[in-house]
Every structure is written in C-alpha cells, then in structure tokens.
Amino acid sequence: MVGPEIVQQTIDKIEMIREKIKVSQSRQKSYHDKRRKALEFEVDNHVFLRDTPVTGVGRALKSRKLTSCFIGLYQISEKVGDVAYRITLPPSLVNLHDVFHVSQLRRYIVDPSHVVQLDDVEVRDNLTVETLPMRIEDREVKQLRGKEITLVKVVWGGPAGGNVTWELESQMRDSYPELFP
C-alpha cells in the first residue's frame, strides 16, 4: 500500500503548491494594480510616442545613443480598440504602422510656454541669409609654409546669433573696414 499513499501525498502537495502560486500571483497583481494608471485618450488629443525597438521608431529615425525616450507631438486620429490608438504620423515615419498600444504613448499637457516665437529671417534668392559681424574678439598670427597669416576671431550677429569664427584679417578689412580702428 505504499504506492497509492505516495501518489496521494504527491497529488496533495501539487494542489498545495498550486494554491500557494495562486495566492502569490494574486498578491503580485494587487501590488501592480495599485501603481497602474488606466490610460485613455480622446480623438484629437496630442501624445508623445515612446522610442523603442518594439515600435520601430528608432530604426526609422536612425536613433543614436543620446536621443530622447519620447519623440514628436502627434495627434490621435481614432481609437482602434480598448488599448490601441491610431495616430497621425509625419511623412518621415510613413514606414511605421500607425496603430500603437497605450503603453507606447504619453499624454501631452498643453502649456503656453511651449510655443516658440520665430524670428523673421529674410532669405535671399540664392538661399543665403545676411549675417553681419558684431565685433572682433581676438587676433592670432599663424605660420603656414613659411608665411605668416593673420586671423581674427569674429563674433557674428543676426540670425546666426552669436556664432564665432576665425577669418582672414585681410578679407575682413576689405569687407568690413569699420571693425578695425
């Protein structure tokens, strides 16, 4: 009678293990549910898209190490299921599927400080922008193949907004004599 008793003990132990697993799973689920927020979006809401290998956005953007975790500001065009939304993607992401799980989206909260004022920039016919030098900051003499070349450090104004470059002093004297005393 040793055989049936061992089988019954084994069955009892398996039942006990199953019950303990269920209790443990239930406890873990309750911990998870406390932290979980039910995310729902409305049509025409704006969202950010998580940049992960799962969404494929990183491959589409050729993302690098230091890119942000969320990209863009996209508009929800429709609710596809309980947890899926179709978003309007720009032409640069046309190779992605436009339906995303709610976990891949983050709500955008409208903030007036996010609006960036653009400067009026006048572009010429040859697609260049006029930038004028503001001042000369430094002067340096370089030796190049037995010649001495004088360079000046120029701070540029206009749309360039404080760019600093090294230029040939002779060219700058010809173009902008008012900078030199």
C-alpha positions, 0 to 999 in steps of 0.5 A: 500500500505504499504506492497509492499513499505516495501518489496521494501525498504527491497529488496533495502537495501539487494542489498545495503548491498550486494554491500557494502560486495562486495566492502569490500571483494574486498578491503580485497583481494587487501590488501592480494594480495599485501603481497602474494608471488606466490610460485613455485618450480622446480623438484629437488629443496630442501624445508623445510616442515612446522610442523603442525597438518594439515600435520601430521608431528608432530604426526609422529615425536612425536613433543614436545613443543620446536621443530622447525616450519620447519623440514628436507631438502627434495627434490621435486620429481614432481609437482602434480598440480598448488599448490601441490608438491610431495616430497621425504620423509625419511623412518621415515615419510613413514606414511605421504602422500607425496603430500603437498600444497605450503603453507606447504613448504619453499624454501631452499637457498643453502649456503656453510656454511651449510655443516658440516665437520665430524670428523673421529671417529674410532669405535671399534668392540664392538661399543665403541669409545676411549675417553681419559681424558684431565685433572682433574678439581676438587676433592670432598670427599663424605660420603656414609654409613659411608665411605668416597669416593673420586671423581674427576671431569674429563674433557674428550677429543676426540670425546666426546669433552669436556664432564665432569664427576665425577669418582672414584679417585681410578679407575682413578689412576689405569687407568690413573696414569699420571693425578695425580702428 
